[in-house]
Amino acid sequence: MPEVSNFYGIRICFYFLDHNPPHFHAEYGTFKALVDIQDGAVIRGHLPGKQLKLVLAWCEIHREELLKNWELAKSGNPVNPINPLI
């Protein structure tokens, strides 16, 4: 599972050859969530409130880059790093 960003203890990853809809995986400690890139909604899982707000803000800022990485990962190609929140 390639990591594309890491900020405030939150790890953002994609799986190669993953299923639709376009999404990424966010991990914080033992918490895990799948986040829809298009609408910024949690598809499955859970993150604590503060971390979820950070992830959704980051998703909104980097939506275009995330969609490009989704297409790369879906095709089995390496993904590009995305700047973290600072």
N, CA, C and O atoms as a Tinker XYZ file with bonds, in Angstrom:
   344  protein
     1  N      0.856000   -1.168000    0.000000    73     2
     2  CA     0.000000    0.000000    0.000000    64     1     3
     3  C      0.904000    1.233000    0.000000    63     2     4     5
     4  O      1.474000    1.573000    1.036000    81     3
     5  N      1.042000    1.902000   -1.134000    73     3     6
     6  CA     1.932000    3.064000   -1.207000    64     5     7
     7  C      1.388000    4.280000   -0.457000    63     6     8     9
     8  O      0.224000    4.657000   -0.596000    81     7
     9  N      2.257000    4.869000    0.330000    73     7    10
    10  CA     1.908000    6.075000    1.080000    64     9    11
    11  C      2.145000    7.290000    0.183000    63    10    12    13
    12  O      3.189000    7.400000   -0.460000    81    11
    13  N      1.159000    8.211000    0.143000    73    11    14
    14  CA     1.319000    9.427000   -0.653000    64    13    15
    15  C      1.516000   10.657000    0.215000    63    14    16    17
    16  O      2.038000   11.669000   -0.254000    81    15
    17  N      1.104000   10.582000    1.483000    73    15    18
    18  CA     1.288000   11.715000    2.380000    64    17    19
    19  C      1.202000   11.235000    3.826000    63    18    20    21
    20  O      0.642000   10.181000    4.128000    81    19
    21  N      1.781000   12.056000    4.708000    73    19    22
    22  CA     1.766000   11.742000    6.132000    64    21    23
    23  C      1.850000   13.057000    6.882000    63    22    24    25
    24  O      2.806000   13.815000    6.714000    81    23
    25  N      0.847000   13.331000    7.713000    73    23    26
    26  CA     0.825000   14.587000    8.468000    64    25    27
    27  C      0.078000   14.395000    9.782000    63    26    28    29
    28  O     -0.947000   13.717000    9.838000    81    27
    29  N      0.607000   15.002000   10.826000    73    27    30
    30  CA     0.000000   14.951000   12.160000    64    29    31
    31  C     -0.335000   13.525000   12.592000    63    30    32    33
    32  O     -1.347000   13.293000   13.253000    81    31
    33  N      0.511000   12.582000   12.221000    73    31    34
    34  CA     0.303000   11.183000   12.587000    64    33    35
    35  C     -0.709000   10.457000   11.718000    63    34    36    37
    36  O     -1.064000    9.312000   12.001000    81    35
    37  N     -1.175000   11.113000   10.662000    73    35    38
    38  CA    -2.158000   10.525000    9.748000    64    37    39
    39  C     -1.432000   10.070000    8.493000    63    38    40    41
    40  O     -0.693000   10.836000    7.875000    81    39
    41  N     -1.649000    8.831000    8.131000    73    39    42
    42  CA    -1.010000    8.245000    6.951000    64    41    43
    43  C     -2.055000    8.120000    5.846000    63    42    44    45
    44  O     -3.137000    7.580000    6.077000    81    43
    45  N     -1.740000    8.618000    4.638000    73    43    46
    46  CA    -2.646000    8.549000    3.496000    64    45    47
    47  C     -2.034000    7.610000    2.458000    63    46    48    49
    48  O     -0.887000    7.783000    2.046000    81    47
    49  N     -2.828000    6.600000    2.038000    73    47    50
    50  CA    -2.320000    5.572000    1.129000    64    49    51
    51  C     -3.339000    5.229000    0.057000    63    50    52    53
    52  O     -4.526000    5.534000    0.176000    81    51
    53  N     -2.846000    4.592000   -0.984000    73    51    54
    54  CA    -3.681000    4.001000   -2.032000    64    53    55
    55  C     -3.324000    2.524000   -2.126000    63    54    56    57
    56  O     -2.195000    2.135000   -1.824000    81    55
    57  N     -4.271000    1.708000   -2.539000    73    55    58
    58  CA    -3.994000    0.318000   -2.897000    64    57    59
    59  C     -3.907000    0.249000   -4.407000    63    58    60    61
    60  O     -4.667000    0.920000   -5.106000    81    59
    61  N     -2.990000   -0.554000   -4.916000    73    59    62
    62  CA    -2.932000   -0.782000   -6.351000    64    61    63
    63  C     -4.142000   -1.612000   -6.779000    63    62    64    65
    64  O     -4.607000   -2.484000   -6.046000    81    63
    65  N     -4.634000   -1.322000   -7.968000    73    63    66
    66  CA    -5.736000   -2.081000   -8.592000    64    65    67
    67  C     -6.981000   -2.108000   -7.698000    63    66    68    69
    68  O     -7.664000   -3.129000   -7.626000    81    67
    69  N     -7.277000   -1.006000   -7.022000    73    67    70
    70  CA    -8.390000   -0.922000   -6.068000    64    69    71
    71  C     -9.724000   -0.740000   -6.791000    63    70    72    73
    72  O     -9.748000   -0.477000   -7.994000    81    71
    73  N    -10.814000   -0.876000   -6.074000    73    71    74
    74  CA   -12.182000   -0.809000   -6.593000    64    73    75
    75  C    -12.702000    0.632000   -6.586000    63    74    76    77
    76  O    -12.186000    1.487000   -5.867000    81    75
    77  N    -13.734000    0.884000   -7.403000    73    75    78
    78  CA   -14.411000    2.183000   -7.408000    64    77    79
    79  C    -15.333000    2.288000   -6.211000    63    78    80    81
    80  O    -15.706000    1.254000   -5.657000    81    79
    81  N    -15.714000    3.459000   -5.787000    73    79    82
    82  CA   -15.421000    4.785000   -6.320000    64    81    83
    83  C    -14.007000    5.212000   -5.963000    63    82    84    85
    84  O    -13.384000    4.623000   -5.080000    81    83
    85  N    -13.487000    6.252000   -6.655000    73    83    86
    86  CA   -12.148000    6.748000   -6.329000    64    85    87
    87  C    -12.053000    7.131000   -4.852000    63    86    88    89
    88  O    -12.847000    7.927000   -4.352000    81    87
    89  N    -11.070000    6.553000   -4.165000    73    87    90
    90  CA   -10.936000    6.792000   -2.728000    64    89    91
    91  C     -9.485000    6.604000   -2.297000    63    90    92    93
    92  O     -8.654000    6.094000   -3.049000    81    91
    93  N     -9.209000    7.026000   -1.082000    73    91    94
    94  CA    -7.904000    6.767000   -0.476000    64    93    95
    95  C     -8.129000    6.209000    0.920000    63    94    96    97
    96  O     -9.231000    6.279000    1.465000    81    95
    97  N     -7.082000    5.662000    1.479000    73    95    98
    98  CA    -7.117000    5.074000    2.810000    64    97    99
    99  C     -6.399000    6.015000    3.765000    63    98   100   101
   100  O     -5.272000    6.433000    3.498000    81    99
   101  N     -7.040000    6.348000    4.866000    73    99   102
   102  CA    -6.437000    7.203000    5.894000    64   101   103
   103  C     -6.318000    6.375000    7.173000    63   102   104   105
   104  O     -7.259000    5.691000    7.577000    81   103
   105  N     -5.144000    6.450000    7.801000    73   103   106
   106  CA    -4.897000    5.712000    9.039000    64   105   107
   107  C     -4.367000    6.666000   10.102000    63   106   108   109
   108  O     -3.531000    7.527000    9.829000    81   107
   109  N     -4.865000    6.496000   11.299000    73   107   110
   110  CA    -4.383000    7.265000   12.443000    64   109   111
   111  C     -4.392000    6.317000   13.635000    63   110   112   113
   112  O     -5.454000    5.986000   14.163000    81   111
   113  N     -3.208000    5.881000   14.058000    73   111   114
   114  CA    -3.137000    4.883000   15.128000    64   113   115
   115  C     -3.870000    3.625000   14.708000    63   114   116   117
   116  O     -3.564000    3.039000   13.669000    81   115
   117  N     -4.830000    3.210000   15.506000    73   115   118
   118  CA    -5.609000    2.010000   15.190000    64   117   119
   119  C     -6.855000    2.323000   14.368000    63   118   120   121
   120  O     -7.591000    1.409000   13.995000    81   119
   121  N     -7.100000    3.594000   14.082000    73   119   122
   122  CA    -8.272000    4.017000   13.311000    64   121   123
   123  C     -7.961000    3.985000   11.820000    63   122   124   125
   124  O     -6.868000    4.357000   11.392000    81   123
   125  N     -8.939000    3.535000   11.035000    73   123   126
   126  CA    -8.781000    3.474000    9.584000    64   125   127
   127  C    -10.089000    3.906000    8.927000    63   126   128   129
   128  O    -11.179000    3.610000    9.417000    81   127
   129  N     -9.952000    4.617000    7.798000    73   127   130
   130  CA   -11.133000    5.042000    7.050000    64   129   131
   131  C    -10.819000    5.075000    5.563000    63   130   132   133
   132  O     -9.693000    5.367000    5.158000    81   131
   133  N    -11.824000    4.775000    4.759000    73   131   134
   134  CA   -11.762000    4.957000    3.317000    64   133   135
   135  C    -12.514000    6.245000    3.031000    63   134   136   137
   136  O    -13.650000    6.412000    3.473000    81   135
   137  N    -11.884000    7.165000    2.288000    73   135   138
   138  CA   -12.479000    8.468000    2.013000    64   137   139
   139  C    -12.693000    8.626000    0.514000    63   138   140   141
   140  O    -11.760000    8.476000   -0.275000    81   139
   141  N    -13.927000    8.931000    0.129000    73   139   142
   142  CA   -14.281000    9.194000   -1.259000    64   141   143
   143  C    -13.615000   10.494000   -1.698000    63   142   144   145
   144  O    -13.803000   11.530000   -1.060000    81   143
   145  N    -12.847000   10.452000   -2.766000    73   143   146
   146  CA   -12.121000   11.634000   -3.230000    64   145   147
   147  C    -13.084000   12.685000   -3.790000    63   146   148   149
   148  O    -12.896000   13.880000   -3.560000    81   147
   149  N    -14.087000   12.259000   -4.503000    73   147   150
   150  CA   -14.989000   13.194000   -5.185000    64   149   151
   151  C    -15.778000   14.067000   -4.219000    63   150   152   153
   152  O    -15.854000   15.281000   -4.402000    81   151
   153  N    -16.366000   13.460000   -3.193000    73   151   154
   154  CA   -17.226000   14.253000   -2.295000    64   153   155
   155  C    -16.692000   14.376000   -0.868000    63   154   156   157
   156  O    -17.339000   14.986000   -0.017000    81   155
   157  N    -15.529000   13.807000   -0.602000    73   155   158
   158  CA   -14.928000   13.949000    0.718000    64   157   159
   159  C    -15.724000   13.296000    1.830000    63   158   160   161
   160  O    -15.724000   13.782000    2.961000    81   159
   161  N    -16.400000   12.201000    1.525000    73   159   162
   162  CA   -17.202000   11.488000    2.526000    64   161   163
   163  C    -16.498000   10.194000    2.925000    63   162   164   165
   164  O    -15.810000    9.575000    2.112000    81   163
   165  N    -16.675000    9.796000    4.171000    73   163   166
   166  CA   -16.131000    8.521000    4.631000    64   165   167
   167  C    -17.010000    7.406000    4.084000    63   166   168   169
   168  O    -18.215000    7.370000    4.333000    81   167
   169  N    -16.399000    6.503000    3.342000    73   167   170
   170  CA   -17.108000    5.366000    2.766000    64   169   171
   171  C    -17.246000    4.254000    3.807000    63   170   172   173
   172  O    -18.295000    3.624000    3.946000    81   171
   173  N    -16.141000    4.038000    4.533000    73   171   174
   174  CA   -16.128000    2.965000    5.533000    64   173   175
   175  C    -15.070000    3.302000    6.569000    63   174   176   177
   176  O    -14.059000    3.928000    6.252000    81   175
   177  N    -15.298000    2.896000    7.779000    73   175   178
   178  CA   -14.331000    3.090000    8.843000    64   177   179
   179  C    -14.607000    4.344000    9.647000    63   178   180   181
   180  O    -15.688000    4.930000    9.578000    81   179
   181  N    -13.583000    4.747000   10.426000    73   179   182
   182  CA   -13.766000    5.864000   11.353000    64   181   183
   183  C    -12.413000    6.471000   11.706000    63   182   184   185
   184  O    -11.423000    5.759000   11.878000    81   183
   185  N    -12.388000    7.794000   11.810000    73   183   186
   186  CA   -11.251000    8.532000   12.352000    64   185   187
   187  C    -11.786000    9.431000   13.454000    63   186   188   189
   188  O    -12.941000    9.851000   13.386000    81   187
   189  N    -10.980000    9.740000   14.471000    73   187   190
   190  CA   -11.420000   10.705000   15.476000    64   189   191
   191  C    -11.742000   12.048000   14.816000    63   190   192   193
   192  O    -11.188000   12.381000   13.769000    81   191
   193  N    -12.635000   12.808000   15.432000    73   191   194
   194  CA   -13.146000   14.048000   14.866000    64   193   195
   195  C    -12.095000   15.014000   14.355000    63   194   196   197
   196  O    -12.193000   15.483000   13.221000    81   195
   197  N    -11.094000   15.321000   15.161000    73   195   198
   198  CA   -10.070000   16.281000   14.767000    64   197   199
   199  C     -9.295000   15.779000   13.549000    63   198   200   201
   200  O     -9.056000   16.535000   12.608000    81   199
   201  N     -8.910000   14.520000   13.567000    73   199   202
   202  CA    -8.146000   13.950000   12.464000    64   201   203
   203  C     -9.004000   13.867000   11.193000    63   202   204   205
   204  O     -8.503000   14.085000   10.090000    81   203
   205  N    -10.282000   13.555000   11.349000    73   203   206
   206  CA   -11.167000   13.510000   10.192000    64   205   207
   207  C    -11.267000   14.889000    9.548000    63   206   208   209
   208  O    -11.230000   14.996000    8.323000    81   207
   209  N    -11.393000   15.933000   10.340000    73   207   210
   210  CA   -11.455000   17.292000    9.793000    64   209   211
   211  C    -10.184000   17.626000    9.024000    63   210   212   213
   212  O    -10.251000   18.231000    7.954000    81   211
   213  N     -9.024000   17.240000    9.557000    73   211   214
   214  CA    -7.759000   17.481000    8.866000    64   213   215
   215  C     -7.710000   16.732000    7.532000    63   214   216   217
   216  O     -7.307000   17.297000    6.516000    81   215
   217  N     -8.117000   15.473000    7.538000    73   215   218
   218  CA    -8.095000   14.656000    6.321000    64   217   219
   219  C     -9.034000   15.242000    5.271000    63   218   220   221
   220  O     -8.670000   15.320000    4.097000    81   219
   221  N    -10.227000   15.653000    5.669000    73   219   222
   222  CA   -11.179000   16.185000    4.698000    64   221   223
   223  C    -10.718000   17.523000    4.127000    63   222   224   225
   224  O    -10.929000   17.798000    2.946000    81   223
   225  N    -10.092000   18.355000    4.958000    73   223   226
   226  CA    -9.542000   19.624000    4.462000    64   225   227
   227  C     -8.417000   19.344000    3.466000    63   226   228   229
   228  O     -8.348000   19.971000    2.409000    81   227
   229  N     -7.537000   18.402000    3.805000    73   227   230
   230  CA    -6.438000   18.024000    2.922000    64   229   231
   231  C     -6.984000   17.477000    1.609000    63   230   232   233
   232  O     -6.460000   17.793000    0.541000    81   231
   233  N     -8.028000   16.664000    1.678000    73   231   234
   234  CA    -8.653000   16.091000    0.486000    64   233   235
   235  C     -9.172000   17.202000   -0.432000    63   234   236   237
   236  O     -8.976000   17.148000   -1.646000    81   235
   237  N     -9.815000   18.177000    0.131000    73   235   238
   238  CA   -10.364000   19.277000   -0.669000    64   237   239
   239  C     -9.243000   20.050000   -1.372000    63   238   240   241
   240  O     -9.366000   20.399000   -2.547000    81   239
   241  N     -8.164000   20.312000   -0.657000    73   239   242
   242  CA    -7.027000   21.056000   -1.209000    64   241   243
   243  C     -6.347000   20.284000   -2.339000    63   242   244   245
   244  O     -5.906000   20.881000   -3.321000    81   243
   245  N     -6.263000   18.973000   -2.204000    73   243   246
   246  CA    -5.476000   18.147000   -3.128000    64   245   247
   247  C     -6.322000   17.224000   -4.003000    63   246   248   249
   248  O     -5.816000   16.219000   -4.502000    81   247
   249  N     -7.599000   17.547000   -4.198000    73   247   250
   250  CA    -8.519000   16.660000   -4.932000    64   249   251
   251  C     -7.975000   16.290000   -6.322000    63   250   252   253
   252  O     -8.014000   15.120000   -6.701000    81   251
   253  N     -7.479000   17.256000   -7.071000    73   251   254
   254  CA    -6.990000   16.969000   -8.417000    64   253   255
   255  C     -5.814000   15.997000   -8.385000    63   254   256   257
   256  O     -5.767000   15.052000   -9.173000    81   255
   257  N     -4.869000   16.223000   -7.483000    73   255   258
   258  CA    -3.721000   15.321000   -7.350000    64   257   259
   259  C     -4.162000   13.929000   -6.908000    63   258   260   261
   260  O     -3.626000   12.925000   -7.377000    81   259
   261  N     -5.134000   13.871000   -6.009000    73   259   262
   262  CA    -5.652000   12.591000   -5.542000    64   261   263
   263  C     -6.293000   11.809000   -6.678000    63   262   264   265
   264  O     -6.092000   10.600000   -6.796000    81   263
   265  N     -7.063000   12.498000   -7.514000    73   263   266
   266  CA    -7.700000   11.811000   -8.649000    64   265   267
   267  C     -6.659000   11.296000   -9.640000    63   266   268   269
   268  O     -6.825000   10.214000  -10.203000    81   267
   269  N     -5.600000   12.052000   -9.856000    73   267   270
   270  CA    -4.524000   11.573000  -10.735000    64   269   271
   271  C     -3.860000   10.338000  -10.134000    63   270   272   273
   272  O     -3.586000    9.369000  -10.843000    81   271
   273  N     -3.605000   10.372000   -8.837000    73   271   274
   274  CA    -3.008000    9.204000   -8.172000    64   273   275
   275  C     -3.946000    8.011000   -8.200000    63   274   276   277
   276  O     -3.498000    6.873000   -8.336000    81   275
   277  N     -5.249000    8.259000   -8.072000    73   275   278
   278  CA    -6.225000    7.173000   -8.146000    64   277   279
   279  C     -6.093000    6.436000   -9.482000    63   278   280   281
   280  O     -6.061000    5.206000   -9.521000    81   279
   281  N     -6.018000    7.199000  -10.568000    73   279   282
   282  CA    -5.904000    6.589000  -11.891000    64   281   283
   283  C     -4.599000    5.804000  -12.017000    63   282   284   285
   284  O     -4.576000    4.718000  -12.596000    81   283
   285  N     -3.515000    6.356000  -11.473000    73   283   286
   286  CA    -2.244000    5.640000  -11.505000    64   285   287
   287  C     -2.330000    4.328000  -10.734000    63   286   288   289
   288  O     -1.947000    3.276000  -11.245000    81   287
   289  N     -2.833000    4.392000   -9.506000    73   287   290
   290  CA    -2.917000    3.195000   -8.660000    64   289   291
   291  C     -3.865000    2.162000   -9.252000    63   290   292   293
   292  O     -3.590000    0.963000   -9.219000    81   291
   293  N     -4.978000    2.637000   -9.792000    73   291   294
   294  CA    -5.967000    1.732000  -10.385000    64   293   295
   295  C     -5.357000    0.943000  -11.540000    63   294   296   297
   296  O     -5.749000   -0.192000  -11.806000    81   295
   297  N     -4.396000    1.557000  -12.218000    73   295   298
   298  CA    -3.716000    0.904000  -13.340000    64   297   299
   299  C     -2.488000    0.119000  -12.902000    63   298   300   301
   300  O     -1.815000   -0.497000  -13.729000    81   299
   301  N     -2.191000    0.138000  -11.595000    73   299   302
   302  CA    -1.045000   -0.591000  -11.084000    64   301   303
   303  C      0.270000    0.163000  -11.204000    63   302   304   305
   304  O      1.342000   -0.429000  -11.076000    81   303
   305  N      0.193000    1.475000  -11.452000    73   303   306
   306  CA     1.397000    2.295000  -11.595000    64   305   307
   307  C      1.754000    2.996000  -10.288000    63   306   308   309
   308  O      0.890000    3.189000   -9.432000    81   307
   309  N      3.023000    3.378000  -10.128000    73   307   310
   310  CA     3.430000    4.096000   -8.914000    64   309   311
   311  C      2.678000    5.422000   -8.776000    63   310   312   313
   312  O      2.378000    6.091000   -9.765000    81   311
   313  N      2.385000    5.780000   -7.538000    73   311   314
   314  CA     1.686000    7.038000   -7.254000    64   313   315
   315  C      2.694000    8.119000   -6.879000    63   314   316   317
   316  O      3.831000    7.825000   -6.511000    81   315
   317  N      2.261000    9.365000   -6.979000    73   315   318
   318  CA     3.108000   10.513000   -6.675000    64   317   319
   319  C      2.863000   11.002000   -5.250000    63   318   320   321
   320  O      1.731000   10.955000   -4.767000    81   319
   321  N      3.903000   11.468000   -4.578000    73   319   322
   322  CA     3.705000   12.044000   -3.241000    64   321   323
   323  C      2.882000   13.332000   -3.339000    63   322   324   325
   324  O      2.933000   14.050000   -4.338000    81   323
   325  N      2.135000   13.598000   -2.287000    73   323   326
   326  CA     1.321000   14.819000   -2.184000    64   325   327
   327  C      1.718000   15.541000   -0.907000    63   326   328   329
   328  O      1.877000   14.918000    0.143000    81   327
   329  N      1.875000   16.844000   -1.000000    73   327   330
   330  CA     2.294000   17.629000    0.153000    64   329   331
   331  C      1.351000   17.444000    1.338000    63   330   332   333
   332  O      0.134000   17.386000    1.161000    81   331
   333  N      1.902000   17.352000    2.531000    73   331   334
   334  CA     1.072000   17.235000    3.735000    64   333   335
   335  C      0.512000   18.590000    4.147000    63   334   336   337
   336  O      0.918000   19.631000    3.630000    81   335
   337  N     -0.420000   18.555000    5.080000    73   335   338
   338  CA    -0.852000   19.800000    5.719000    64   337   339
   339  C      0.285000   20.275000    6.612000    63   338   340   341
   340  O      0.959000   19.468000    7.253000    81   339
   341  N      0.493000   21.569000    6.652000    73   339   342
   342  CA     1.527000   22.110000    7.545000    64   341   343
   343  C      0.952000   23.214000    8.395000    63   342   344
   344  O      1.663000   23.799000    9.212000    81   343
